[in-house]
Amino acid sequence: MKTSLPTDEDVQERVLEIIASILGHPRQAVGPGSAPGVTPGWDSLAHMRIVLAVEDRFDIHISDQAVVQLLSAEAMVASVITQLAGLDQHEG
């Protein structure tokens, strides 16, 4: 049985929850504009932990090239949405 894709809003909320959890911030303190160098605690190690958690949560793979381009929560959300949409097309 095919599972339905999460909505864009669900993806955004889940990604922001992951970021907040890893950085130790309340969820309300993290938004689409959160990013390394802007959001306290989001350094290179935290970035890798966020990427790994997002990969695990959505069962996707983010390439090494993409990791360095995901410079905001918004970019990470967009990447997840794009990958999920691509996976859905391949399963259909």
PyMOL commands that place a pseudoatom at each C-alpha (Angstrom):
pseudoatom trace, name=CA, resn=MET, resi=1, chain=A, elem=C, hetatm=0, pos=[0.000, 0.000, 0.000]
pseudoatom trace, name=CA, resn=LYS, resi=2, chain=A, elem=C, hetatm=0, pos=[1.351, 3.373, -1.015]
pseudoatom trace, name=CA, resn=THR, resi=3, chain=A, elem=C, hetatm=0, pos=[1.666, 5.970, 1.716]
pseudoatom trace, name=CA, resn=SER, resi=4, chain=A, elem=C, hetatm=0, pos=[0.742, 9.560, 1.008]
pseudoatom trace, name=CA, resn=LEU, resi=5, chain=A, elem=C, hetatm=0, pos=[3.347, 12.279, 1.040]
pseudoatom trace, name=CA, resn=PRO, resi=6, chain=A, elem=C, hetatm=0, pos=[3.360, 14.768, 3.887]
pseudoatom trace, name=CA, resn=THR, resi=7, chain=A, elem=C, hetatm=0, pos=[2.149, 18.235, 2.967]
pseudoatom trace, name=CA, resn=ASP, resi=8, chain=A, elem=C, hetatm=0, pos=[4.711, 20.998, 2.468]
pseudoatom trace, name=CA, resn=GLU, resi=9, chain=A, elem=C, hetatm=0, pos=[3.565, 22.463, 5.787]
pseudoatom trace, name=CA, resn=ASP, resi=10, chain=A, elem=C, hetatm=0, pos=[4.099, 19.124, 7.533]
pseudoatom trace, name=CA, resn=VAL, resi=11, chain=A, elem=C, hetatm=0, pos=[7.599, 18.844, 6.078]
pseudoatom trace, name=CA, resn=GLN, resi=12, chain=A, elem=C, hetatm=0, pos=[8.418, 22.372, 7.224]
pseudoatom trace, name=CA, resn=GLU, resi=13, chain=A, elem=C, hetatm=0, pos=[7.122, 21.730, 10.729]
pseudoatom trace, name=CA, resn=ARG, resi=14, chain=A, elem=C, hetatm=0, pos=[9.031, 18.459, 11.051]
pseudoatom trace, name=CA, resn=VAL, resi=15, chain=A, elem=C, hetatm=0, pos=[12.286, 19.990, 9.794]
pseudoatom trace, name=CA, resn=LEU, resi=16, chain=A, elem=C, hetatm=0, pos=[11.927, 22.963, 12.146]
pseudoatom trace, name=CA, resn=GLU, resi=17, chain=A, elem=C, hetatm=0, pos=[11.219, 20.602, 15.054]
pseudoatom trace, name=CA, resn=ILE, resi=18, chain=A, elem=C, hetatm=0, pos=[14.397, 18.653, 14.233]
pseudoatom trace, name=CA, resn=ILE, resi=19, chain=A, elem=C, hetatm=0, pos=[16.463, 21.851, 14.086]
pseudoatom trace, name=CA, resn=ALA, resi=20, chain=A, elem=C, hetatm=0, pos=[15.035, 23.156, 17.357]
pseudoatom trace, name=CA, resn=SER, resi=21, chain=A, elem=C, hetatm=0, pos=[15.609, 19.829, 19.101]
pseudoatom trace, name=CA, resn=ILE, resi=22, chain=A, elem=C, hetatm=0, pos=[19.210, 19.484, 17.965]
pseudoatom trace, name=CA, resn=LEU, resi=23, chain=A, elem=C, hetatm=0, pos=[20.047, 23.093, 18.800]
pseudoatom trace, name=CA, resn=GLY, resi=24, chain=A, elem=C, hetatm=0, pos=[18.240, 22.924, 22.153]
pseudoatom trace, name=CA, resn=HIS, resi=25, chain=A, elem=C, hetatm=0, pos=[15.886, 25.797, 21.323]
pseudoatom trace, name=CA, resn=PRO, resi=26, chain=A, elem=C, hetatm=0, pos=[12.127, 26.021, 21.791]
pseudoatom trace, name=CA, resn=ARG, resi=27, chain=A, elem=C, hetatm=0, pos=[10.350, 25.217, 18.521]
pseudoatom trace, name=CA, resn=GLN, resi=28, chain=A, elem=C, hetatm=0, pos=[8.991, 28.787, 18.382]
pseudoatom trace, name=CA, resn=ALA, resi=29, chain=A, elem=C, hetatm=0, pos=[12.559, 30.143, 18.281]
pseudoatom trace, name=CA, resn=VAL, resi=30, chain=A, elem=C, hetatm=0, pos=[13.285, 28.405, 14.961]
pseudoatom trace, name=CA, resn=GLY, resi=31, chain=A, elem=C, hetatm=0, pos=[11.805, 29.477, 11.622]
pseudoatom trace, name=CA, resn=PRO, resi=32, chain=A, elem=C, hetatm=0, pos=[12.437, 29.275, 7.885]
pseudoatom trace, name=CA, resn=GLY, resi=33, chain=A, elem=C, hetatm=0, pos=[15.105, 31.979, 8.159]
pseudoatom trace, name=CA, resn=SER, resi=34, chain=A, elem=C, hetatm=0, pos=[17.078, 30.067, 10.762]
pseudoatom trace, name=CA, resn=ALA, resi=35, chain=A, elem=C, hetatm=0, pos=[20.550, 29.286, 9.481]
pseudoatom trace, name=CA, resn=PRO, resi=36, chain=A, elem=C, hetatm=0, pos=[24.163, 28.643, 10.403]
pseudoatom trace, name=CA, resn=GLY, resi=37, chain=A, elem=C, hetatm=0, pos=[25.744, 31.859, 11.641]
pseudoatom trace, name=CA, resn=VAL, resi=38, chain=A, elem=C, hetatm=0, pos=[22.307, 33.359, 12.321]
pseudoatom trace, name=CA, resn=THR, resi=39, chain=A, elem=C, hetatm=0, pos=[20.824, 30.886, 14.761]
pseudoatom trace, name=CA, resn=PRO, resi=40, chain=A, elem=C, hetatm=0, pos=[22.769, 30.382, 18.003]
pseudoatom trace, name=CA, resn=GLY, resi=41, chain=A, elem=C, hetatm=0, pos=[24.399, 26.970, 18.196]
pseudoatom trace, name=CA, resn=TRP, resi=42, chain=A, elem=C, hetatm=0, pos=[24.052, 26.162, 14.486]
pseudoatom trace, name=CA, resn=ASP, resi=43, chain=A, elem=C, hetatm=0, pos=[27.683, 25.449, 13.714]
pseudoatom trace, name=CA, resn=SER, resi=44, chain=A, elem=C, hetatm=0, pos=[29.152, 22.908, 11.277]
pseudoatom trace, name=CA, resn=LEU, resi=45, chain=A, elem=C, hetatm=0, pos=[28.753, 19.985, 13.682]
pseudoatom trace, name=CA, resn=ALA, resi=46, chain=A, elem=C, hetatm=0, pos=[25.143, 20.900, 14.430]
pseudoatom trace, name=CA, resn=HIS, resi=47, chain=A, elem=C, hetatm=0, pos=[24.544, 21.273, 10.686]
pseudoatom trace, name=CA, resn=MET, resi=48, chain=A, elem=C, hetatm=0, pos=[25.687, 17.700, 10.068]
pseudoatom trace, name=CA, resn=ARG, resi=49, chain=A, elem=C, hetatm=0, pos=[23.572, 16.414, 12.955]
pseudoatom trace, name=CA, resn=ILE, resi=50, chain=A, elem=C, hetatm=0, pos=[20.543, 18.243, 11.511]
pseudoatom trace, name=CA, resn=VAL, resi=51, chain=A, elem=C, hetatm=0, pos=[21.158, 16.830, 8.031]
pseudoatom trace, name=CA, resn=LEU, resi=52, chain=A, elem=C, hetatm=0, pos=[21.523, 13.278, 9.372]
pseudoatom trace, name=CA, resn=ALA, resi=53, chain=A, elem=C, hetatm=0, pos=[18.340, 13.620, 11.446]
pseudoatom trace, name=CA, resn=VAL, resi=54, chain=A, elem=C, hetatm=0, pos=[16.411, 14.980, 8.449]
pseudoatom trace, name=CA, resn=GLU, resi=55, chain=A, elem=C, hetatm=0, pos=[17.668, 12.111, 6.274]
pseudoatom trace, name=CA, resn=ASP, resi=56, chain=A, elem=C, hetatm=0, pos=[16.603, 9.608, 8.909]
pseudoatom trace, name=CA, resn=ARG, resi=57, chain=A, elem=C, hetatm=0, pos=[13.198, 11.206, 9.546]
pseudoatom trace, name=CA, resn=PHE, resi=58, chain=A, elem=C, hetatm=0, pos=[12.210, 11.379, 5.866]
pseudoatom trace, name=CA, resn=ASP, resi=59, chain=A, elem=C, hetatm=0, pos=[14.138, 8.292, 4.697]
pseudoatom trace, name=CA, resn=ILE, resi=60, chain=A, elem=C, hetatm=0, pos=[16.043, 10.272, 2.070]
pseudoatom trace, name=CA, resn=HIS, resi=61, chain=A, elem=C, hetatm=0, pos=[19.702, 10.858, 1.185]
pseudoatom trace, name=CA, resn=ILE, resi=62, chain=A, elem=C, hetatm=0, pos=[21.155, 14.342, 0.941]
pseudoatom trace, name=CA, resn=SER, resi=63, chain=A, elem=C, hetatm=0, pos=[24.289, 14.355, -1.203]
pseudoatom trace, name=CA, resn=ASP, resi=64, chain=A, elem=C, hetatm=0, pos=[27.529, 15.850, 0.052]
pseudoatom trace, name=CA, resn=GLN, resi=65, chain=A, elem=C, hetatm=0, pos=[27.188, 18.571, -2.603]
pseudoatom trace, name=CA, resn=ALA, resi=66, chain=A, elem=C, hetatm=0, pos=[23.685, 19.434, -1.393]
pseudoatom trace, name=CA, resn=VAL, resi=67, chain=A, elem=C, hetatm=0, pos=[24.704, 19.496, 2.289]
pseudoatom trace, name=CA, resn=VAL, resi=68, chain=A, elem=C, hetatm=0, pos=[26.952, 22.511, 1.751]
pseudoatom trace, name=CA, resn=GLN, resi=69, chain=A, elem=C, hetatm=0, pos=[24.191, 24.325, -0.161]
pseudoatom trace, name=CA, resn=LEU, resi=70, chain=A, elem=C, hetatm=0, pos=[21.533, 23.903, 2.530]
pseudoatom trace, name=CA, resn=LEU, resi=71, chain=A, elem=C, hetatm=0, pos=[22.292, 27.226, 4.156]
pseudoatom trace, name=CA, resn=SER, resi=72, chain=A, elem=C, hetatm=0, pos=[18.941, 27.797, 5.855]
pseudoatom trace, name=CA, resn=ALA, resi=73, chain=A, elem=C, hetatm=0, pos=[16.006, 25.916, 7.296]
pseudoatom trace, name=CA, resn=GLU, resi=74, chain=A, elem=C, hetatm=0, pos=[14.002, 27.075, 4.282]
pseudoatom trace, name=CA, resn=ALA, resi=75, chain=A, elem=C, hetatm=0, pos=[16.522, 25.542, 1.850]
pseudoatom trace, name=CA, resn=MET, resi=76, chain=A, elem=C, hetatm=0, pos=[16.484, 22.290, 3.800]
pseudoatom trace, name=CA, resn=VAL, resi=77, chain=A, elem=C, hetatm=0, pos=[12.680, 22.140, 3.690]
pseudoatom trace, name=CA, resn=ALA, resi=78, chain=A, elem=C, hetatm=0, pos=[12.697, 22.790, -0.076]
pseudoatom trace, name=CA, resn=SER, resi=79, chain=A, elem=C, hetatm=0, pos=[15.260, 20.025, -0.609]
pseudoatom trace, name=CA, resn=VAL, resi=80, chain=A, elem=C, hetatm=0, pos=[13.189, 17.514, 1.366]
pseudoatom trace, name=CA, resn=ILE, resi=81, chain=A, elem=C, hetatm=0, pos=[10.004, 18.429, -0.520]
pseudoatom trace, name=CA, resn=THR, resi=82, chain=A, elem=C, hetatm=0, pos=[11.790, 18.052, -3.870]
pseudoatom trace, name=CA, resn=GLN, resi=83, chain=A, elem=C, hetatm=0, pos=[13.252, 14.687, -2.915]
pseudoatom trace, name=CA, resn=LEU, resi=84, chain=A, elem=C, hetatm=0, pos=[9.956, 13.345, -1.593]
pseudoatom trace, name=CA, resn=ALA, resi=85, chain=A, elem=C, hetatm=0, pos=[8.178, 14.415, -4.766]
pseudoatom trace, name=CA, resn=GLY, resi=86, chain=A, elem=C, hetatm=0, pos=[10.834, 12.662, -6.855]
pseudoatom trace, name=CA, resn=LEU, resi=87, chain=A, elem=C, hetatm=0, pos=[10.550, 9.486, -4.806]
pseudoatom trace, name=CA, resn=ASP, resi=88, chain=A, elem=C, hetatm=0, pos=[6.771, 9.519, -5.231]
pseudoatom trace, name=CA, resn=GLN, resi=89, chain=A, elem=C, hetatm=0, pos=[7.106, 9.767, -9.014]
pseudoatom trace, name=CA, resn=HIS, resi=90, chain=A, elem=C, hetatm=0, pos=[9.468, 6.772, -9.088]
pseudoatom trace, name=CA, resn=GLU, resi=91, chain=A, elem=C, hetatm=0, pos=[7.097, 4.659, -7.002]
pseudoatom trace, name=CA, resn=GLY, resi=92, chain=A, elem=C, hetatm=0, pos=[4.016, 5.448, -9.094]
for i in range(1, 92): cmd.bond("trace and resi %d" % i, "trace and resi %d" % (i + 1))
show_as sticks, trace
zoom trace
